[in-house]
Amino acid sequence: MKKIDFLIIKSFIGPFILTTCVVVFIFLMRFLMLYFNDFVGKDLGYDVFAKLFVYFSLITVPISLPLATLLASLMCFGNLGEHSELTAIKASGIPISRVLLPTLIFAFGVSIFSFWFNNKVSPWANLKGYSLLYDVKTTKVTLNIKEGIFYGELPGYKIKVQKKYPDGKTLKGVTIYNHTTNEGNINVTLADSGKMYTMMDNNYLVFELYNGINYMDYKNSSGGNYNETQFVKNSFKKNRLVFALESFGMKRTDESQFKYHEYMKDVPALAHQVDSIHKEIALSKKVQLGSMDQFYTHHLKRIIKDTLSKRVILPGKWIDERMKPLHEESKMMESFETAFTQAKSVQDHYKTNVEIQKSKIKDANRADVERWHKFTMAFACFVMFLIGSSLGSIIKKGGFGMPVLLSITFFILMYVLMQLGDKYAKESIWYVIVGVWMPDAVLLAFGIYFLYKATNDARLFDSDIYDVYFDKLKIYWNTKIRKKGQFEPT
């Protein structure tokens, strides 16, 4: 039996490692295509790309493990069934449940690893990866001045070049607008030709201009009149302009600014965040209820305070005394207007508080959903193994054909149910625990059903089985339904 266990484990581990790498690569390519425009033209360097790929490869591991487990189990038991090895094992008196035992233990280990990875490694990778991605996205495009187009990435300047020669340095027909004073086009430089290059480790950009003119308007303060302007025209044979490139290049942001997000936290931190938000909500309700008295002008001193939410006004002659002035018509109109204003203030105050409470509840639900996902994604590996191993032993097809098709089908089902459950949980339509565990519960039902069919050697994917059912339905139609309609009186 040990040799059989070794054979099955060996048949499973190879496809599992291969499919995990393939799935991580696919998700990594999806990430690359999603943010491709943010990488183009920024001269980031190989080290930045290497870090991004490493971090986002780690980020995709938790979602890749369930799909890789499903695909590997389908391929493993499909290959065993296709080569009649599974049939020989069953013929020797070994039940399918015993055949699945070594890989079942391995899948349980994968689930434990997935939880540890999702709780410890993923928050670190999310913090590193998304902080680096933010810095990449906020990095300016490298200096790329094109012919006939104004270039405005240099702060305070607009530059236009009529022609740029193949060496990338020699220019013809250079126009430079200086907008550093924010007063419009009062400083313009035109040059017949020039050269463009960088110096001091690409920290400064230099324009050497030849045979040009500088036009400038500036305010004349002579005589105390600051509204008069003076036009100045300076010709030059050679002029040199230097621009700092400090705004270019990637600058790293402090990673502590990103630690507030749920993706950057482990289970204890998320649990603390959920408890803190619920305490804030309870305290806010208590404070808001106590502050409602400020919207009323009367002073009811004869009040018994039972609870914070229930108050009883004691009857007495003092009420009649308060009501006497209201019999006058002018007092009645004034009272109505005051009551309406107070009611409107209470309504606006209540609406504002309700929106604040909804926002806090949504934040708590979002953190709670992320906390439970640490467990659900780990359990999904175990559920996917049940589905894959059972289906693989039933369909008896290995390779990448049928296993890939079935894997994609169940993965899409899991993804759709997960998105639906998360949405309803975050919006408080469902309880959080119901929304996050619903996909695993549905897939577990599939897994138990397929395992039951595999244990009983069911033939779910054999066409002749369905031909038999179709023939029975056709016979029933001809003998019962058709004859009944034929002899019915008109």
C-alpha positions as CSV (number, residue, x, y, z in Angstrom):
1,M,0.0,0.0,0.0
2,K,2.9,2.3,0.6
3,K,4.0,1.9,-3.0
4,I,0.5,2.9,-4.2
5,D,0.5,5.9,-1.8
6,F,3.9,7.0,-3.2
7,L,2.7,6.5,-6.8
8,I,-0.4,8.7,-6.2
9,I,1.6,11.4,-4.3
10,K,4.2,11.5,-7.0
11,S,1.4,11.7,-9.7
12,F,-0.1,14.7,-7.8
13,I,2.9,16.8,-6.7
14,G,4.3,17.1,-10.3
15,P,1.1,18.6,-11.8
16,F,0.5,20.6,-8.6
17,I,3.8,22.4,-8.8
18,L,3.5,22.9,-12.6
19,T,-0.1,24.2,-12.5
20,T,0.7,26.5,-9.6
21,C,3.5,28.1,-11.6
22,V,1.3,28.4,-14.7
23,V,-1.6,30.0,-12.8
24,V,0.7,32.4,-11.0
25,F,2.2,33.4,-14.3
26,I,-1.3,33.9,-15.9
27,F,-2.3,36.2,-13.0
28,L,1.0,38.0,-13.3
29,M,0.4,38.6,-17.0
30,R,-3.0,40.0,-16.1
31,F,-1.4,42.4,-13.7
32,L,1.1,43.4,-16.3
33,M,-1.6,44.1,-18.9
34,L,-3.7,46.0,-16.4
35,Y,-0.9,48.5,-15.5
36,F,1.1,48.4,-18.7
37,N,0.4,52.1,-19.5
38,D,1.8,53.1,-16.1
39,F,5.1,51.5,-16.9
40,V,5.7,52.8,-20.4
41,G,8.3,55.6,-20.9
42,K,9.4,55.9,-17.3
43,D,12.8,54.3,-17.4
44,L,12.2,52.4,-14.2
45,G,15.1,50.0,-14.4
46,Y,15.3,46.2,-14.1
47,D,15.4,46.2,-10.3
48,V,12.0,47.9,-10.0
49,F,10.4,45.5,-12.5
50,A,11.9,42.5,-10.7
51,K,10.6,43.7,-7.3
52,L,7.1,44.3,-8.8
53,F,7.0,40.8,-10.3
54,V,8.2,39.2,-7.1
55,Y,5.7,41.1,-4.9
56,F,2.7,40.5,-7.2
57,S,3.6,36.9,-7.7
58,L,3.4,36.5,-4.0
59,I,0.1,38.4,-4.0
60,T,-1.5,36.0,-6.5
61,V,-0.5,32.9,-4.6
62,P,-3.6,32.7,-2.3
63,I,-6.0,32.9,-5.3
64,S,-3.8,30.6,-7.4
65,L,-3.6,27.7,-4.9
66,P,-7.4,26.7,-5.1
67,L,-7.3,26.7,-8.9
68,A,-3.9,24.9,-9.0
69,T,-5.2,22.3,-6.5
70,L,-8.3,21.7,-8.6
71,L,-6.4,21.4,-11.8
72,A,-3.7,19.2,-10.4
73,S,-6.2,16.8,-8.8
74,L,-8.1,16.5,-12.0
75,M,-5.0,15.8,-14.0
76,C,-3.6,13.3,-11.4
77,F,-6.7,11.1,-11.1
78,G,-7.7,11.6,-14.7
79,N,-4.3,10.3,-15.8
80,L,-4.6,7.3,-13.4
81,G,-8.0,6.5,-14.7
82,E,-7.0,7.0,-18.4
83,H,-4.2,4.5,-18.0
84,S,-6.4,2.0,-16.1
85,E,-4.2,2.3,-13.0
86,L,-7.1,3.5,-11.0
87,T,-9.2,0.6,-12.2
88,A,-6.5,-1.9,-11.2
89,I,-6.3,-0.4,-7.8
90,K,-10.1,-0.7,-7.3
91,A,-10.0,-4.2,-8.7
92,S,-7.5,-5.2,-5.9
93,G,-10.2,-4.3,-3.3
94,I,-8.9,-0.9,-2.3
95,P,-11.8,1.6,-2.1
96,I,-11.6,5.1,-3.7
97,S,-11.6,6.7,-0.3
98,R,-8.4,5.0,0.6
99,V,-6.9,5.9,-2.7
100,L,-7.6,9.6,-2.0
101,L,-6.2,9.5,1.5
102,P,-2.5,10.5,0.8
103,T,-3.5,13.3,-1.5
104,L,-6.2,14.3,0.9
105,I,-3.6,14.8,3.6
106,F,-1.4,16.7,1.2
107,A,-4.4,19.0,0.2
108,F,-5.0,19.6,3.9
109,G,-1.4,20.6,4.3
110,V,-1.8,23.0,1.3
111,S,-4.8,24.5,3.1
112,I,-2.8,25.1,6.2
113,F,0.0,26.6,4.1
114,S,-2.5,28.8,2.3
115,F,-3.8,30.2,5.6
116,W,-0.3,30.9,6.9
117,F,0.7,32.5,3.6
118,N,-2.5,34.6,3.5
119,N,-2.1,35.7,7.1
120,K,1.7,36.5,7.1
121,V,3.2,36.8,3.7
122,S,0.3,38.4,1.8
123,P,0.0,41.5,4.0
124,W,3.7,42.1,3.7
125,A,3.6,41.5,-0.1
126,N,0.6,43.8,-0.5
127,L,2.3,46.5,1.5
128,K,5.5,46.3,-0.5
129,G,3.8,45.7,-3.9
130,Y,1.1,48.4,-3.8
131,S,3.3,51.0,-2.3
132,L,5.9,50.4,-5.0
133,L,3.1,50.4,-7.7
134,Y,1.9,53.8,-6.3
135,D,5.3,55.3,-6.7
136,V,5.6,53.9,-10.2
137,K,2.2,55.4,-11.2
138,T,3.1,58.8,-9.8
139,T,6.4,58.9,-11.5
140,K,6.6,61.2,-14.5
141,V,7.3,60.0,-18.0
142,T,11.0,60.4,-18.9
143,L,12.0,63.4,-21.0
144,N,10.7,62.9,-24.5
145,I,10.4,66.0,-26.6
146,K,8.7,65.3,-29.9
147,E,8.8,67.4,-33.1
148,G,6.0,70.0,-33.5
149,I,4.4,69.3,-30.1
150,F,4.6,71.5,-27.0
151,Y,6.2,69.6,-24.2
152,G,5.0,70.7,-20.7
153,E,6.4,68.2,-18.2
154,L,9.1,70.6,-17.1
155,P,7.4,72.7,-14.3
156,G,6.8,76.3,-15.5
157,Y,8.0,75.8,-19.1
158,K,6.5,74.9,-22.5
159,I,9.0,73.8,-25.1
160,K,8.4,73.2,-28.8
161,V,11.0,71.8,-31.3
162,Q,10.5,72.1,-35.0
163,K,12.9,69.3,-35.9
164,K,14.8,66.8,-33.9
165,Y,17.8,65.1,-35.5
166,P,18.5,61.3,-35.2
167,D,21.3,61.8,-32.7
168,G,18.7,63.0,-30.2
169,K,20.7,66.1,-29.2
170,T,20.7,68.5,-32.2
171,L,17.6,70.6,-32.5
172,K,16.2,73.1,-35.1
173,G,13.6,75.8,-34.5
174,V,13.4,75.9,-30.7
175,T,10.6,77.8,-28.9
176,I,10.6,78.1,-25.1
177,Y,7.7,79.8,-23.1
178,N,8.7,80.7,-19.5
179,H,5.6,80.5,-17.3
180,T,7.3,80.4,-13.9
181,T,5.8,83.8,-12.9
182,N,2.2,82.6,-13.8
183,E,1.6,85.8,-15.7
184,G,1.1,84.4,-19.2
185,N,3.3,84.5,-22.2
186,I,5.5,87.4,-21.1
187,N,8.8,85.6,-21.5
188,V,9.4,83.8,-24.9
189,T,12.7,82.6,-26.3
190,L,13.1,81.7,-30.0
191,A,16.2,80.1,-31.4
192,D,17.3,78.9,-34.9
193,S,19.0,75.8,-33.6
194,G,20.4,74.2,-30.4
195,K,21.6,71.2,-28.5
196,M,19.9,69.3,-25.7
197,Y,21.7,67.1,-23.2
198,T,21.8,66.2,-19.5
199,M,24.6,66.5,-17.0
200,M,25.4,65.6,-13.4
201,D,24.0,62.1,-13.5
202,N,20.9,63.2,-15.4
203,N,19.9,65.6,-12.7
204,Y,19.9,68.6,-15.0
205,L,18.8,69.3,-18.6
206,V,20.8,71.7,-20.7
207,F,19.6,73.6,-23.8
208,E,22.4,75.4,-25.7
209,L,20.6,77.7,-28.1
210,Y,22.2,79.5,-31.1
211,N,21.1,82.6,-33.1
212,G,18.0,83.4,-31.1
213,I,15.9,86.2,-29.6
214,N,14.4,86.6,-26.1
215,Y,11.2,88.6,-25.8
216,M,10.1,89.7,-22.4
217,D,7.5,92.0,-20.8
218,Y,8.0,93.2,-17.3
219,K,6.2,95.7,-15.1
220,N,7.9,99.1,-14.7
221,S,8.0,100.3,-11.1
222,S,9.6,103.7,-11.8
223,G,7.6,106.7,-10.7
224,G,5.5,104.6,-8.4
225,N,3.3,103.3,-11.2
226,Y,3.3,99.5,-11.2
227,N,0.7,99.0,-14.0
228,E,3.0,100.1,-16.8
229,T,4.9,97.4,-18.7
230,Q,8.1,97.5,-20.6
231,F,8.9,95.4,-23.6
232,V,12.5,94.1,-23.9
233,K,14.1,92.3,-26.8
234,N,17.5,90.6,-26.5
235,S,19.3,88.9,-29.3
236,F,22.0,86.3,-28.7
237,K,24.3,84.1,-30.7
238,K,24.6,81.5,-28.0
239,N,22.5,81.1,-24.8
240,R,22.5,78.3,-22.2
241,L,19.4,77.3,-20.2
242,V,19.6,74.8,-17.4
243,F,16.5,73.0,-16.0
244,A,16.4,70.8,-12.9
245,L,15.1,67.3,-13.4
246,E,14.3,66.7,-9.8
247,S,10.6,66.2,-10.5
248,F,11.5,63.2,-12.8
249,G,12.6,59.8,-11.5
250,M,10.8,57.6,-9.0
251,K,10.6,58.7,-5.3
252,R,9.7,56.2,-2.6
253,T,6.8,57.0,-0.4
254,D,6.7,56.1,3.3
255,E,5.1,52.6,3.5
256,S,3.4,53.4,6.8
257,Q,1.0,55.6,4.8
258,F,-0.5,52.4,3.3
259,K,-0.8,50.3,6.4
260,Y,-4.4,51.5,7.1
261,H,-5.7,49.3,4.3
262,E,-7.3,45.9,5.1
263,Y,-5.0,44.1,2.6
264,M,-2.0,45.1,4.6
265,K,-3.1,43.5,7.9
266,D,-3.2,40.0,9.4
267,V,-6.1,38.3,11.3
268,P,-5.3,39.9,14.8
269,A,-5.0,43.4,13.3
270,L,-8.2,43.0,11.3
271,A,-10.1,41.7,14.4
272,H,-8.8,44.7,16.4
273,Q,-10.0,47.0,13.6
274,V,-13.5,45.5,13.5
275,D,-13.8,45.7,17.3
276,S,-12.6,49.3,17.3
277,I,-15.1,50.4,14.7
278,H,-18.0,48.7,16.5
279,K,-17.0,50.5,19.7
280,E,-16.9,53.8,17.8
281,I,-20.3,53.1,16.5
282,A,-21.8,52.3,19.9
283,L,-20.1,55.4,21.4
284,S,-21.4,57.6,18.6
285,K,-24.9,56.4,19.1
286,K,-24.7,57.2,22.8
287,V,-23.3,60.7,22.2
288,Q,-25.8,61.5,19.4
289,L,-28.8,60.4,21.6
290,G,-27.6,62.6,24.4
291,S,-27.1,65.6,22.1
292,M,-30.7,65.6,20.8
293,D,-31.8,68.0,23.5
294,Q,-29.9,70.9,21.9
295,F,-32.5,71.0,19.1
296,Y,-35.4,72.0,21.5
297,T,-35.9,75.3,23.2
298,H,-38.1,74.2,26.1
299,H,-36.7,73.0,29.4
300,L,-38.6,70.0,30.8
301,K,-37.3,69.8,34.3
302,R,-40.0,67.4,35.4
303,I,-38.6,64.3,33.6
304,I,-37.8,60.8,34.8
305,K,-34.9,59.3,32.9
306,D,-35.5,55.6,32.7
307,T,-33.0,54.8,30.0
308,L,-31.0,56.6,27.4
309,S,-33.7,55.8,24.8
310,K,-36.9,56.3,26.9
311,R,-38.0,59.4,28.7
312,V,-41.3,60.0,30.5
313,I,-42.8,63.5,31.0
314,L,-44.8,63.8,34.2
315,P,-48.2,65.4,34.0
316,G,-49.1,68.5,36.0
317,K,-50.4,72.1,36.1
318,W,-47.1,73.3,34.7
319,I,-48.1,72.0,31.3
320,D,-51.3,74.2,31.2
321,E,-49.2,77.2,32.2
322,R,-46.9,76.6,29.3
323,M,-49.8,76.2,26.8
324,K,-51.7,79.4,27.7
325,P,-49.6,81.8,25.6
326,L,-50.1,79.6,22.6
327,H,-53.8,80.5,22.3
328,E,-52.9,83.8,20.7
329,E,-52.8,83.7,16.9
330,S,-49.4,85.3,16.6
331,K,-47.9,83.0,19.2
332,M,-49.4,80.0,17.4
333,M,-47.8,80.9,14.0
334,E,-44.5,81.6,15.7
335,S,-44.7,78.2,17.5
336,F,-45.5,76.4,14.2
337,E,-42.5,78.0,12.5
338,T,-40.2,77.2,15.4
339,A,-41.5,73.6,15.5
340,F,-41.0,73.2,11.7
341,T,-37.4,74.6,11.9
342,Q,-36.6,72.4,14.9
343,A,-38.1,69.3,13.1
344,K,-36.0,70.1,10.0
345,S,-32.8,70.5,12.0
346,V,-33.5,67.2,13.7
347,Q,-34.2,65.5,10.4
348,D,-30.9,66.8,8.8
349,H,-29.0,65.9,11.9
350,Y,-30.5,62.4,11.8
351,K,-29.7,61.9,8.1
352,T,-26.1,63.0,8.6
353,N,-25.6,60.7,11.5
354,V,-27.2,57.8,9.6
355,E,-24.8,58.3,6.7
356,I,-21.9,58.4,9.1
357,Q,-23.1,55.2,10.8
358,K,-23.5,53.5,7.4
359,S,-20.0,54.4,6.4
360,K,-18.5,53.1,9.6
361,I,-20.5,49.9,9.4
362,K,-19.3,49.4,5.8
363,D,-15.7,49.9,6.9
364,A,-16.2,47.3,9.7
365,N,-17.8,44.9,7.2
366,R,-15.0,45.3,4.7
367,A,-12.4,44.6,7.4
368,D,-14.4,41.6,8.6
369,V,-14.7,40.2,5.1
370,E,-11.0,40.4,4.6
371,R,-10.4,38.7,7.9
372,W,-12.7,35.8,7.0
373,H,-11.1,35.5,3.6
374,K,-7.9,34.3,5.3
375,F,-9.8,31.2,6.3
376,T,-12.1,30.8,3.3
377,M,-9.3,30.9,0.7
378,A,-7.5,28.2,2.7
379,F,-10.6,26.0,3.0
380,A,-11.2,26.5,-0.8
381,C,-8.0,24.5,-1.5
382,F,-9.5,21.5,0.4
383,V,-12.9,21.9,-1.3
384,M,-11.3,22.2,-4.8
385,F,-9.4,19.0,-4.1
386,L,-12.6,17.1,-3.3
387,I,-14.1,18.3,-6.6
388,G,-11.0,17.7,-8.7
389,S,-10.2,14.2,-7.3
390,S,-13.7,13.0,-7.6
391,L,-14.3,14.3,-11.1
392,G,-10.9,13.0,-12.2
393,S,-11.7,9.5,-11.1
394,I,-15.1,9.7,-12.9
395,I,-14.1,11.2,-16.2
396,K,-10.8,9.3,-16.5
397,K,-9.3,12.0,-18.8
398,G,-5.8,13.4,-18.1
399,G,-3.8,16.1,-19.8
400,F,-4.8,19.7,-20.2
401,G,-8.0,19.3,-22.2
402,M,-11.0,18.3,-20.0
403,P,-9.3,19.2,-16.7
404,V,-8.6,22.8,-17.8
405,L,-12.2,23.2,-19.0
406,L,-13.7,21.9,-15.7
407,S,-11.2,23.8,-13.6
408,I,-12.0,27.1,-15.3
409,T,-15.8,26.4,-14.9
410,F,-15.6,25.8,-11.2
411,F,-13.1,28.6,-10.6
412,I,-15.4,31.1,-12.4
413,L,-18.3,29.8,-10.3
414,M,-16.2,30.3,-7.1
415,Y,-15.1,33.8,-8.2
416,V,-18.7,34.9,-9.1
417,L,-20.1,33.6,-5.8
418,M,-17.2,35.2,-3.9
419,Q,-17.9,38.6,-5.5
420,L,-21.6,38.3,-4.9
421,G,-21.2,37.2,-1.3
422,D,-18.6,40.0,-0.6
423,K,-20.8,42.6,-2.1
424,Y,-23.9,41.6,0.0
425,A,-21.7,41.3,3.1
426,K,-20.1,44.7,2.8
427,E,-23.5,46.3,2.2
428,S,-25.0,44.5,5.2
429,I,-27.6,42.7,3.1
430,W,-26.2,39.4,4.4
431,Y,-24.4,38.6,7.5
432,V,-20.6,38.7,6.9
433,I,-20.1,35.1,7.9
434,V,-22.8,34.0,5.4
435,G,-21.5,36.1,2.5
436,V,-17.9,35.0,2.8
437,W,-18.6,31.3,3.5
438,M,-21.3,30.9,0.8
439,P,-18.9,30.1,-2.1
440,D,-17.1,27.4,-0.1
441,A,-20.5,25.9,1.1
442,V,-21.8,25.6,-2.5
443,L,-18.6,24.1,-3.8
444,L,-18.4,21.7,-0.8
445,A,-21.9,20.5,-1.8
446,F,-20.6,19.8,-5.3
447,G,-17.5,18.1,-3.8
448,I,-19.5,15.8,-1.6
449,Y,-21.9,14.9,-4.4
450,F,-19.1,14.0,-6.8
451,L,-17.2,12.1,-4.1
452,Y,-20.4,10.0,-3.5
453,K,-20.7,9.4,-7.3
454,A,-17.0,8.4,-7.5
455,T,-17.3,6.0,-4.6
456,N,-20.2,4.3,-6.3
457,D,-18.4,4.2,-9.7
458,A,-21.0,6.5,-11.3
459,R,-20.8,7.3,-15.0
460,L,-21.8,10.9,-15.1
461,F,-19.9,11.8,-18.3
462,D,-20.7,8.7,-20.4
463,S,-23.0,9.6,-23.3
464,D,-24.6,6.1,-23.4
465,I,-26.1,6.7,-19.9
466,Y,-28.0,9.7,-21.1
467,D,-29.0,7.9,-24.3
468,V,-30.8,5.3,-22.1
469,Y,-32.6,8.1,-20.3
470,F,-33.5,9.7,-23.6
471,D,-34.9,6.5,-25.0
472,K,-37.0,5.9,-21.9
473,L,-38.4,9.4,-22.2
474,K,-39.2,8.8,-25.9
475,I,-41.0,5.5,-25.1
476,Y,-43.0,7.3,-22.4
477,W,-43.9,10.0,-24.8
478,N,-45.1,7.6,-27.5
479,T,-47.0,5.2,-25.2
480,K,-48.6,7.7,-22.7
481,I,-48.7,11.3,-23.8
482,R,-49.2,10.8,-27.5
483,K,-51.9,8.1,-27.2
484,K,-53.7,10.2,-24.6
485,G,-53.8,13.2,-26.9
486,Q,-54.9,10.9,-29.9
487,F,-58.0,9.5,-28.2
488,E,-59.2,12.6,-26.4
489,P,-62.7,13.7,-27.7
490,T,-62.8,16.9,-29.6
